[in-house]
Every structure is written in C-alpha cells, then in structure tokens.
Amino acid sequence: MKKFISLCLVAMFAIGIGSAQQPQKAEKRSVTTEFATSIDCPGCAKKVTNTIPYEKGVKDVQIDLDTKTVTVTYDPTKTNDEALVKAFAKIKIEAEPKKK
C-alpha cells in the first residue's frame, strides 16, 4: 500500500513538473487606431463595413458617420496603420490616423 501511495505522489509530481515546463502562448496584442476619413453617407459606411473588416489582422471596425471617423482594432503583427490607409484608398476613401 505504501508503494502505491508513493507511486501516485511521484506521478502527480511528474505531471506537475511537466505541465509547468510547457511554454506559455504569447499574449495576443491589439492596437486601436481612430482614422479621420472622407465618408459622408451611409453608402460610404457600407463600403467600409464590407471591406475593412476583411483586411488581414483586423479584429473590429466601428464607424461614426457624424464625426466621419472609423475606429479599427487590429493585430499589429499582421497589419499597421499604413496598410489600413491603403485599404481605405482601394475603396476610394481618404483616411488618416488621428494623432493621440
């Protein structure tokens, strides 16, 4: 019986050590940038919602038509502000990141 208990303790200890040594996944970062854009109608907003969310790395897009701003949350390892400005240009919308 003592052998069984000590064997169980050794097994639990080994499992604990093994799981502690597994590398942790890198924390996913995200960046949120607000763009001043030339959108001025619901049609322009629709073009943005049909295009920008599908750019590589984009996680969320929020549009404020009244202030003509588009807020984009993205993974900085996959895209950046310059690439997003080019994506806006493809759909003929001028965009510029706002200064913080």
C-alpha positions in Angstrom: 0.0 0.0 0.0 2.9 2.4 0.8 4.4 1.7 -2.6 1.1 2.6 -4.3 0.8 5.9 -2.5 4.4 6.9 -3.1 4.0 5.9 -6.8 0.9 8.1 -7.0 2.7 11.0 -5.4 5.7 10.7 -7.8 3.3 10.5 -10.7 1.5 13.7 -9.6 4.8 15.4 -9.0 6.0 14.5 -12.5 2.8 15.7 -14.1 3.0 19.0 -12.3 6.6 19.5 -13.4 5.7 18.6 -17.0 2.8 21.0 -17.2 4.8 23.8 -15.6 7.5 23.5 -18.3 5.1 23.9 -21.2 5.7 27.2 -23.0 3.0 29.7 -22.5 1.3 31.0 -25.5 2.2 34.6 -26.5 -0.3 37.1 -25.3 -2.3 38.4 -28.2 -2.0 42.2 -28.5 -4.3 44.5 -30.3 -4.0 48.2 -31.3 -6.9 50.5 -31.8 -6.5 53.4 -34.2 -9.0 56.1 -35.0 -9.0 57.3 -38.6 -10.3 60.6 -39.9 -12.0 59.7 -43.2 -13.9 61.2 -46.0 -17.0 59.2 -45.5 -20.2 61.3 -45.8 -23.1 58.9 -46.4 -24.4 55.5 -45.5 -23.2 54.1 -48.8 -19.6 55.0 -47.9 -20.1 53.5 -44.4 -21.3 50.3 -46.1 -18.2 50.2 -48.3 -16.1 50.4 -45.2 -18.0 47.6 -43.4 -17.9 45.4 -46.4 -14.1 45.8 -46.9 -12.0 46.8 -43.9 -13.0 44.0 -41.5 -11.7 41.5 -44.0 -8.2 43.0 -44.1 -5.6 40.8 -42.6 -5.3 41.3 -38.8 -8.4 43.5 -38.4 -10.5 42.5 -35.4 -13.1 45.2 -35.1 -14.4 48.2 -37.0 -16.6 50.9 -35.6 -17.9 53.8 -37.8 -19.2 57.1 -36.6 -20.7 58.8 -39.6 -21.4 62.1 -37.8 -17.8 62.7 -37.0 -16.5 60.9 -40.1 -14.3 58.6 -38.0 -13.6 55.0 -38.3 -12.1 53.1 -35.3 -10.2 50.0 -36.2 -8.8 47.4 -33.8 -6.2 45.2 -35.3 -3.3 42.8 -34.6 -0.1 44.8 -35.0 1.9 41.7 -36.0 -0.3 41.3 -39.1 -1.0 44.9 -40.3 -0.4 48.5 -39.5 -1.8 52.0 -40.0 -0.2 52.5 -43.4 -1.6 49.2 -44.7 -5.1 50.2 -43.5 -4.8 53.6 -45.2 -4.0 51.8 -48.4 -7.1 49.6 -47.8 -9.2 52.7 -47.5 -7.7 54.1 -50.7 -8.7 50.9 -52.6 -12.3 51.7 -51.9 -11.7 55.4 -52.7 -12.0 56.7 -49.2 -9.4 59.1 -47.8 -8.2 58.1 -44.4 -5.6 59.4 -42.0 -4.8 58.2 -38.5 -5.7 60.7 -35.8 -3.0 62.0 -33.5 -3.3 60.8 -29.9 
